[in-house]
């Protein structure tokens, strides 16, 4: 579960579902059609041990803001909150006591809020078409806190979309000299232990999508030092469900030792070339 705060929206699943709903709403679809579309495409999330609550919270909030909160979804959210199911989950995931109290207050306020019709229905916005910041195959380098260089490869660039997203693979490079194309060709992808079922961790490569509109807010500076020919095709609907701020690319490397000390070191080894080259039989 990608969670970074006590707020409802401080969760990857919540952000993904809410954003998808609003994107379809702004695209002109009716609320019932949007809801059915999301429900049919998100069966796994609805049954996911850690993310199912955030799924229903996001759907309820989006519906409520758009003026039509389905009674069944409202009852679903009400049951989760009043039964304390989400608070139990936070406790299982070793949430700090103060965070659990904050979370409970946020959930209680949220339920009270959506129990009444909204006084201001969200207006549909004209979609803004964006282009990705970087091109597919760009090899990016950036400075780390230790004054070394890190690197990431752009695996995909979604053009002419509302979000203009880039899909990036962060490498393990942490070196005093600026990386070269040769360094990228023999690089490994950074792998970390991620939370799965409470008490268990799964190794996963740090591959993520980043929004074009958030690039200007990033404090990190990214430099293109060359290109690799990325033959594999990806899209944000089907490939990789992780979304991260741009500054997280260097920060994961900056905080890697501390993270591994707390969660353990990943054993998974992933060569970068396996993600950008097709392997023909």
Secondary structure, DSSP 8 states (H G I E B T S, - for coil): --B-SSSTTSBHHHHHHHHHHHHHHHTT--HHHHHHHHHHH-HHHHH-TTTHHHHHHHHHHHHHHTT---HHHHHHHHHHHHTTHHHHHHHHTT--HHHHHHHHHHHHHHHHHHTS--SS---------B--SS-TTEEEEEE-TTS-EEEEEEEEE--SBSS--EEEEEB---BSS---HHHHHT-BB-EEEEE-STT-EEEEE-EEEE-GGGGGG--S--EEEEE--------TTTS---B--TTHHHHHHHTHHHHHHHH-------BTHHHHS----
